[in-house]
Amino acid sequence: MYKKIAVEDGLTNVVQELHTAGFHTMPLEEEPLRNVSAVVVKGDGTDILAEEAQFHVPVVHASGRSAEEIVEILRDRLS
């Protein structure tokens, strides 16, 4: 079964790398967020997940990380 990752708007390079690695993605801003395995946010200080605190999935902050690093983090956390 594939893993669906919700990705914050503006992280196009991360979305492309996730697709290359075999992940499926959806916009974090899309409603409703269901059946996601993880969330990737910019990590730039904005709190986009304030209303989504009820989700119990890994959240990866992209700030300071390459798209390849994010894929590796997700593979590690979701394995």
Secondary structure as a PSIPRED ss2 file (coil, helix, strand):
# PSIPRED VFORMAT (PSIPRED V4.0)

   1 M C   1.000  0.000  0.000
   2 Y C   1.000  0.000  0.000
   3 K C   1.000  0.000  0.000
   4 K E   0.000  0.000  1.000
   5 I E   0.000  0.000  1.000
   6 A E   0.000  0.000  1.000
   7 V E   0.000  0.000  1.000
   8 E C   1.000  0.000  0.000
   9 D C   1.000  0.000  0.000
  10 G C   1.000  0.000  0.000
  11 L C   1.000  0.000  0.000
  12 T H   0.000  1.000  0.000
  13 N H   0.000  1.000  0.000
  14 V H   0.000  1.000  0.000
  15 V H   0.000  1.000  0.000
  16 Q H   0.000  1.000  0.000
  17 E H   0.000  1.000  0.000
  18 L H   0.000  1.000  0.000
  19 H H   0.000  1.000  0.000
  20 T H   0.000  1.000  0.000
  21 A C   1.000  0.000  0.000
  22 G C   1.000  0.000  0.000
  23 F C   1.000  0.000  0.000
  24 H E   0.000  0.000  1.000
  25 T E   0.000  0.000  1.000
  26 M E   0.000  0.000  1.000
  27 P E   0.000  0.000  1.000
  28 L C   1.000  0.000  0.000
  29 E C   1.000  0.000  0.000
  30 E C   1.000  0.000  0.000
  31 E C   1.000  0.000  0.000
  32 P C   1.000  0.000  0.000
  33 L C   1.000  0.000  0.000
  34 R C   1.000  0.000  0.000
  35 N C   1.000  0.000  0.000
  36 V C   1.000  0.000  0.000
  37 S C   1.000  0.000  0.000
  38 A E   0.000  0.000  1.000
  39 V E   0.000  0.000  1.000
  40 V E   0.000  0.000  1.000
  41 V E   0.000  0.000  1.000
  42 K C   1.000  0.000  0.000
  43 G C   1.000  0.000  0.000
  44 D C   1.000  0.000  0.000
  45 G C   1.000  0.000  0.000
  46 T C   1.000  0.000  0.000
  47 D C   1.000  0.000  0.000
  48 I C   1.000  0.000  0.000
  49 L C   1.000  0.000  0.000
  50 A H   0.000  1.000  0.000
  51 E H   0.000  1.000  0.000
  52 E H   0.000  1.000  0.000
  53 A C   1.000  0.000  0.000
  54 Q C   1.000  0.000  0.000
  55 F C   1.000  0.000  0.000
  56 H C   1.000  0.000  0.000
  57 V C   1.000  0.000  0.000
  58 P C   1.000  0.000  0.000
  59 V E   0.000  0.000  1.000
  60 V E   0.000  0.000  1.000
  61 H E   0.000  0.000  1.000
  62 A C   1.000  0.000  0.000
  63 S C   1.000  0.000  0.000
  64 G C   1.000  0.000  0.000
  65 R C   1.000  0.000  0.000
  66 S C   1.000  0.000  0.000
  67 A H   0.000  1.000  0.000
  68 E H   0.000  1.000  0.000
  69 E H   0.000  1.000  0.000
  70 I H   0.000  1.000  0.000
  71 V H   0.000  1.000  0.000
  72 E H   0.000  1.000  0.000
  73 I H   0.000  1.000  0.000
  74 L H   0.000  1.000  0.000
  75 R H   0.000  1.000  0.000
  76 D H   0.000  1.000  0.000
  77 R H   0.000  1.000  0.000
  78 L H   0.000  1.000  0.000
  79 S C   1.000  0.000  0.000
